[in-house]
Amino acid sequence: MLELETISHWFEPTAAADPAQRVLHDVSLTLQQGQSLALMGNSGSGKSTLLQIAAGLEHPNQGQVRLAGQPLYQLSDNQLSALRRDKIGFVFQQFNLLPGLTVGDNILFQSRLSQQPIDNQWLKHLMTELAIDDLQHRLPEQLSGGQQQRVAIARAIAHKPCIVFADEPTGNLNDSLSHSVMALLSHLIKQANSSLLMVTHSAAMAGYADTVLELHQGQLTEASPA
Ligand SMILES: Nc1ncnc2c1ncn2[C@@H]1O[C@H](COP(=O)(O)OP(=O)(O)OP(=O)(O)O)[C@@H](O)[C@H]1O
């Protein structure tokens, strides 16, 4: 479903005398449909860079990413945007809800853009499970952090994407909220038969994923036990 093929990536030096900063070295990875993977590693080890490359948001210097059989970095900009819109869901640490839209419109935003038929039964199920059905007419600023992240999860899964990319999805929540939000995210992703690639600093949150890998010196290794 998601294949990273020998990805290498570096950033140009900020000063002429500095060497280029190589962040990823020949990273390969396969994620099957319905499988979840947590990516851990020290700050600055390249986790977000890897997630951005896997999601088609940052062009790698070398290597290819295949998502649902399509080589992301051989697609035109329009094809890549359409694939991201139809096949991918995103959950970010900062929630990233659209401030001018109600909860209901935020959740439907991506489905409407993709012009796919909206599965109302699935939407209702999501809202009930996430306990946000009474919040549909509120604006994001009228919600708590935990409520905002539950809305962001509904938005990410509403169109049953092939894969959800989550960058520190519980990074702004306290411990108990983190567990309840993470439990809901992993449960609903399984129900949608979506895959999950999640970046986290928390071994407890990583424990919700089927597999945990660590990024160290530009390469993926089995995560060391917590
Ligand atoms: N646009 C950029 N230009 C130059 N260097 C960058 C850029 N983006 C990231 N980096 C550098 O690449 C390295 C990896 O960054 P990245 O954000 O992927 O790490 P991370 O593991 O997600 O870190 P954290 O856990 O702190 O969020 C860091 O050293 C960072 O400073």
PDBQT file of the ligand as one rigid body, heavy atoms in Angstrom, charges set to zero:
ROOT
HETATM    1  N1  LIG A 301      13.501  23.063   5.577  1.00  0.00    +0.000 N 
HETATM    2  C1  LIG A 301      14.612  22.707   6.240  1.00  0.00    +0.000 A 
HETATM    3  N2  LIG A 301      15.803  23.289   5.955  1.00  0.00    +0.000 NA
HETATM    4  C2  LIG A 301      16.935  22.917   6.592  1.00  0.00    +0.000 A 
HETATM    5  N3  LIG A 301      16.969  21.961   7.532  1.00  0.00    +0.000 NA
HETATM    6  C3  LIG A 301      15.819  21.369   7.876  1.00  0.00    +0.000 A 
HETATM    7  C4  LIG A 301      14.575  21.697   7.244  1.00  0.00    +0.000 A 
HETATM    8  N4  LIG A 301      13.599  20.925   7.785  1.00  0.00    +0.000 NA
HETATM    9  C5  LIG A 301      14.192  20.146   8.705  1.00  0.00    +0.000 A 
HETATM   10  N5  LIG A 301      15.515  20.394   8.753  1.00  0.00    +0.000 N 
HETATM   11  C6  LIG A 301      16.504  19.721   9.611  1.00  0.00    +0.000 C 
HETATM   12  O1  LIG A 301      16.426  18.330   9.341  1.00  0.00    +0.000 OA
HETATM   13  C7  LIG A 301      16.557  17.575  10.536  1.00  0.00    +0.000 C 
HETATM   14  C8  LIG A 301      15.343  16.667  10.700  1.00  0.00    +0.000 C 
HETATM   15  O2  LIG A 301      14.200  17.482  10.981  1.00  0.00    +0.000 OA
HETATM   16  P1  LIG A 301      12.781  16.820  11.314  1.00  0.00    +0.000 P 
HETATM   17  O3  LIG A 301      11.824  17.928  11.577  1.00  0.00    +0.000 OA
HETATM   18  O4  LIG A 301      12.443  15.838  10.271  1.00  0.00    +0.000 OA
HETATM   19  O5  LIG A 301      13.125  16.040  12.664  1.00  0.00    +0.000 OA
HETATM   20  P2  LIG A 301      12.158  15.327  13.720  1.00  0.00    +0.000 P 
HETATM   21  O6  LIG A 301      12.772  14.001  14.036  1.00  0.00    +0.000 OA
HETATM   22  O7  LIG A 301      10.767  15.325  13.215  1.00  0.00    +0.000 OA
HETATM   23  O8  LIG A 301      12.326  16.328  14.944  1.00  0.00    +0.000 OA
HETATM   24  P3  LIG A 301      11.344  16.678  16.184  1.00  0.00    +0.000 P 
HETATM   25  O9  LIG A 301      11.140  15.372  16.905  1.00  0.00    +0.000 OA
HETATM   26  O10 LIG A 301      12.132  17.667  16.972  1.00  0.00    +0.000 OA
HETATM   27  O11 LIG A 301      10.080  17.247  15.604  1.00  0.00    +0.000 OA
HETATM   28  C9  LIG A 301      16.744  18.587  11.668  1.00  0.00    +0.000 C 
HETATM   29  O12 LIG A 301      18.108  18.692  11.961  1.00  0.00    +0.000 OA
HETATM   30  C10 LIG A 301      16.189  19.867  11.084  1.00  0.00    +0.000 C 
HETATM   31  O13 LIG A 301      16.861  20.984  11.637  1.00  0.00    +0.000 OA
ENDROOT
TORSDOF 0
